[in-house]
Amino acid sequence: MSTSPLASLAAVFDRTDLRVAPTAPLTPSRLRVEILAGLTVALALVPEAVAFAFVAGVNPLVGLYAAFLVGLITALIGGRPGMISGATGALAVVMVSLVAQHGVEYLFATVVLMGLLQIFAGAMRWGKFIRLVPHPVMLGFVNGLAIVIFLAQLTQFRTAEGTWLPPADIALMLGLVAVTMAVIWGLPKITSIVPAPLAGIAVTAAVVIAFGLPTPTVGDMASISGGLPQFHIPMVPLNLETLQIILPYALILAAIGLIESLLTLNLVGEITGQRGGASQECIAQGAANTVTGFFGGMGGCAMIGQSMINVKSGGRTRVSGISAALFLLAFILVAAPLIERIPLAALVGVMFMVVIGTFAWNSIRILAKVPRIDAVVIVLVTIVTVLTDLAIAVIVGVIVSALAYAWQNATRIRASVYETPEGAKVYQVKGPLFFGSATGFVEMFDPAADPSRVIVDFAESRVADQSALQAIEAVAAKYEEAGKEIQLRHLSRDCHRLLKKAGHLMVDSDDDPDYAIAANYGVRTGILGGH
């Protein structure tokens, strides 16, 4: 069976032994892998944090401090060892208008409130609702995010004024990008002593420095030199007006941060075979953002690109995430002159390999094989992720998937009809009775032509919601107007409780859970009314 060249290239990232558990003993060999993976991630974090700080309209150190603090705290107490968090573009695009209108101090206050909201969500265990995200939405999420990561790298081929670099400079950068990608692709075939992305960065940097090639470096973006982050209470008035300004932004940022973090948690879990931790991750993200807001950081969330670099470089435990954060702090404090000499082309090459490894190439092949609505959701979520942001894309995907599911179940409502020897007509309802199928349920009955006694058998159906109750009442009212009797039979326990609570059951009798006998119930009409 042949595979595409891109799929083969993506498989390079899968050469790491994914069976290593986060709880495996930290042998010297394992510790070396974890630390080197952290170093690779830290190098990739620098230009991303600086770029996102520019997007948000704040000083580069504000982004770097966020990457350090959020990365460190989530690595220590997060729900998924091996996952990397930091300043992200999804949050930066929301922050920019707040900073432009009210200043950076309001941003710090917003990040603190954002963190508290995320802690509350984790304490309420709302992280479990990420299970409601269907697999087609996950595929669209990773595809859209891969495209976003790719497009973000194109900014490295532009000047500070936004114009493209001269063709010769672009050609040189593309050549260096190719060298980096070639090292990442080829090194695992020879040895696994050093993570391939780290080796790619080192080789390309050595070539540039040795030959004095004129290509943009990290230092051309901004200086990353600075001191330790200082505790700082946001200088904003503590009044209702401030809350009215920051609360809408905090809600949006908290939602985007948790959605991106939990989806990344699921993705990393699929790769490494880990489970659970959603609510713990919510609390960790909240704690990290609360602390970051008090130390002059712009806040953050999980980063799928850096998480993939870490996992594919061998990072499986909290050591790799902690190492990445500490290396980043070391870059800020003492190693800035050295890190600023790294060519951006090397980091772009690493991110291009992340794009290839992240994009779900098999989703293109299966588009014609999966149900049409699932194919639509994959493409829709991908497009919306690229055009807007992740949170909107996921919400749109879940809504479309839910509506499609509701419609499919709505069409399953049907009934088998027969008459008993006593002359009663029995409707054996099949399929769920809920808001989507309520109209079809009502249309199944013929009160004018039916005999004086009608039995509705729910042995193969379930009464789900208020629309179902309304439909039962509407049918019962029609038979009542015609002077005929209607009874309900074989209600399940939960359906019985629902109808009893609404006041529909005229006879309070426990149904047999195994349906060994037929317990009949009359229906009281006029409970819910016509509208």
Disulfide bonds with the S-S distance in Angstrom:
none
